[in-house]
């Protein structure tokens, strides 16, 4: 058999073996788990929220997202009431935040500007913070003193 014919067969075969080994030995990137939507209510207004209750997920928050659908938000849960501080580093969406006591009462609402490195701090210790699109609370006439209706199981999540 001619050397050229052998190389003509061996090179494609070697390429197939290398690609096959790569596909078998390199695991695919894991896809993030899909979160079941959680619905909360404030004054009969519904919000579909993501719930974050670990230090890693709370630290990431809504950073690097291009947008937040209307009537959506993120609920930050902490192990116990404490002073909370939020900033907008790497967050391009104008947001509003409600600081919420363990009894689900809103005690403070603030607007936050995209990419603002200044902290928005709760005036009192709270257990929850709820971020939504800026203007959502005002549009729905949500005020300090209103209560947030959370699904019962949210209260039992073990925040870290």
C-alpha positions, 0 to 999 in steps of 0.5 A: 500500500502506498504511504500517501494512501495510509496517511489519507486514512490515518489522519482523518481517523486520528481526528475522529479519535481525538474529537471522540475522546474530547467529547467523552472525557470533557463533561458538558457544562452543567446547566443552571437549575430551573427555579419554580416560579414563586408568586407573592402578593402585596395588596392583591398585586402579584409578583413572580419572584426568584428566591435567593437565600444563600450568600452566593446567590444573594451576592449575585442578585440581579447583576449582569441581567439585561432586563427584568420582566414586568411584575417580576422580582427577586426576594432576598432571604436572610437567616434572621433580622439584621441591617441590610445593605445593597448596591448596584454594581454590575446591575444595569436595571433601575430597581426599587427595593423594599426592606421587609420585617420577619412579620412581612411588613414593609418598613422602607422602600428605596429607588436604586440607580444602575451601576451605582456603587453607593449602598442602599441601607435598611434603616432597621434590621430586616429579614427580607429584601424585595427588588423589583423594577423601579416604579413598580411599588409606586405604580401599584400604590405599595407603601411602607406599612403594607404586608407581603403575602408569601407562600407558607413554605418560604418562611421555612427555607433555611437561609444561610 
